[in-house]
Amino acid sequence: MTITGVITAILIGTVVGVLGRLVLPGRQPIGFLVTILVGIVAALLGTALARALGIPTATAGIDWLELLVQVIVAAIGVALAAALMGRRRTGVMGTRRGLLR
């Protein structure tokens, strides 16, 4: 993979991750870096899933159906990451660390 491909994957992943996060209702307790990482993975998985479903991914323009699949995968990924991060931040008693009195 060339440096242009890496930069493109980061940019597309950022857009897909942010769109996936915007689709979910409520607040997600994850940072921007996790959103970008989820978006990059979702862009790669979404493209593979779109190809498996028979959606054309190599057109002369924006592939709207492929982008839709990527955003759906990103929304699922953000929801999973938020659920895992939410559990990780709570202690044994179900309270946040540092807030025990």
C-alpha positions, 0 to 999 in steps of 0.5 A, spaced: 500 500 500 502 506 498 502 512 502 497 515 498 493 509 499 494 510 507 492 517 507 486 516 503 484 510 508 485 515 514 481 520 511 475 516 508 475 512 515 475 519 519 469 521 515 465 514 515 467 513 523 464 520 524 458 519 520 457 512 524 457 516 530 452 521 528 447 516 526 447 513 533 442 517 538 445 519 545 452 520 547 458 515 546 463 515 551 469 514 546 474 519 544 476 521 537 482 517 536 477 511 537 472 513 532 477 514 527 480 507 528 473 504 528 471 508 521 478 505 518 476 498 520 469 499 518 471 502 511 475 496 510 469 491 512 464 495 509 467 495 502 468 487 503 461 486 505 459 491 499 463 487 494 460 480 497 453 483 496 454 484 489 454 492 490 459 495 485 465 498 488 469 501 482 465 506 479 467 513 476 464 517 482 462 516 489 459 509 491 453 511 495 451 504 496 458 502 498 458 508 503 451 507 506 454 500 508 460 503 510 456 507 515 452 502 517 458 498 519 461 504 523 455 505 527 455 498 529 462 498 531 461 505 534 456 502 538 460 496 540 466 500 542 462 505 546 459 499 550 466 496 551 468 503 553 462 504 558 463 497 561 471 498 562 470 505 566 466 502 571 468 499 577 466 493 581 460 496 584 457 499 578 460 506 580 465 510 576 472 510 579 475 516 583 467 518 585 467 513 591 466 517 597 
